[in-house]
Amino acid sequence: MATPDLRSTQFVVPQAGQAPVQLRNVVRQFGRQRIIDGLNLDIAPGEFVALLGASGSGKTTLLRTLAGLDEIDSGELRVPVARAAVFQEPRLIP
């Protein structure tokens, strides 16, 4: 898999006192198919978040975006500079 070109993604470091993860009007699409459409989300320090949805609803796309593995098409993404991600499975199996 090729490394994504994230130059078009606007990564902004959160300011002190703000939620460490913030998404503002985030859009991600593949061709004409919008997978994430205008998502706004704040994740506070120590907060647990569960992503629930049908297959193909954008859960993995959102996680890849937050981990810096995928780009956004528009909007603003604020995440800590230091971050890591571990996926439980290397691929989806039908």
C-alpha positions as CSV (number, residue, x, y, z in Angstrom):
1,M,0.0,0.0,0.0
2,A,1.4,3.4,-0.9
3,T,1.9,6.1,1.7
4,P,-0.8,8.7,1.4
5,D,0.1,12.2,0.4
6,L,-1.2,14.3,3.4
7,R,0.0,17.7,2.1
8,S,-3.6,18.6,1.3
9,T,-4.9,17.7,4.8
10,Q,-4.9,20.6,7.3
11,F,-3.5,19.2,10.5
12,V,-3.7,21.8,13.3
13,V,-2.2,21.2,16.8
14,P,-4.9,21.8,19.5
15,Q,-4.4,24.7,21.9
16,A,-4.0,24.3,25.7
17,G,-7.4,23.8,27.3
18,Q,-9.0,22.5,24.2
19,A,-10.1,18.9,23.4
20,P,-7.0,17.1,22.1
21,V,-9.0,15.7,19.1
22,Q,-11.2,18.0,17.2
23,L,-12.8,17.6,13.8
24,R,-14.6,20.5,12.1
25,N,-16.7,20.0,9.0
26,V,-14.5,17.1,7.9
27,V,-15.4,15.6,4.5
28,R,-13.8,12.5,3.0
29,Q,-14.9,11.0,-0.3
30,F,-13.8,8.4,-2.8
31,G,-14.8,9.5,-6.2
32,R,-18.4,10.9,-5.9
33,Q,-19.1,8.8,-2.8
34,R,-19.0,10.8,0.4
35,I,-17.9,8.6,3.2
36,I,-17.6,11.3,5.9
37,D,-19.9,14.3,5.3
38,G,-19.4,17.4,7.4
39,L,-18.3,15.6,10.6
40,N,-17.9,17.7,13.8
41,L,-16.4,15.8,16.8
42,D,-14.5,16.6,20.0
43,I,-12.8,13.9,22.0
44,A,-11.8,15.1,25.5
45,P,-8.8,13.8,27.5
46,G,-9.6,10.4,29.0
47,E,-12.8,10.1,27.1
48,F,-13.8,6.7,25.5
49,V,-15.5,6.8,22.1
50,A,-17.1,3.9,20.3
51,L,-17.7,4.0,16.6
52,L,-20.8,2.0,15.6
53,G,-22.2,1.6,12.1
54,A,-22.8,-0.8,9.2
55,S,-20.0,-2.1,7.1
56,G,-18.9,0.6,4.7
57,S,-20.2,3.5,6.9
58,G,-16.8,5.1,7.3
59,K,-15.6,3.8,10.7
60,T,-12.2,2.6,9.5
61,T,-11.8,5.7,7.3
62,L,-12.3,7.9,10.3
63,L,-9.8,5.9,12.4
64,R,-7.2,6.1,9.5
65,T,-7.8,9.8,9.3
66,L,-7.3,10.4,13.0
67,A,-4.1,8.3,12.9
68,G,-2.7,10.3,10.0
69,L,-2.9,7.4,7.6
70,D,-5.5,9.0,5.3
71,E,-6.3,12.5,4.2
72,I,-9.4,14.6,4.3
73,D,-10.9,16.3,1.4
74,S,-12.0,19.4,3.3
75,G,-12.5,20.7,6.8
76,E,-10.1,20.9,9.7
77,L,-8.5,18.2,11.8
78,R,-6.9,19.0,15.2
79,V,-4.9,16.1,16.7
80,P,-1.9,15.9,19.0
81,V,1.4,15.7,17.1
82,A,2.4,12.5,18.8
83,R,-0.1,9.7,18.2
84,A,-0.2,6.0,17.4
85,A,-2.7,3.5,16.1
86,V,-2.9,-0.3,16.3
87,F,-5.5,-2.0,14.3
88,Q,-6.8,-5.4,15.6
89,E,-6.9,-7.0,12.1
90,P,-4.6,-6.4,9.2
91,R,-7.6,-6.5,6.8
92,L,-11.3,-6.9,6.6
93,I,-12.6,-10.4,6.0
94,P,-16.2,-10.8,4.7
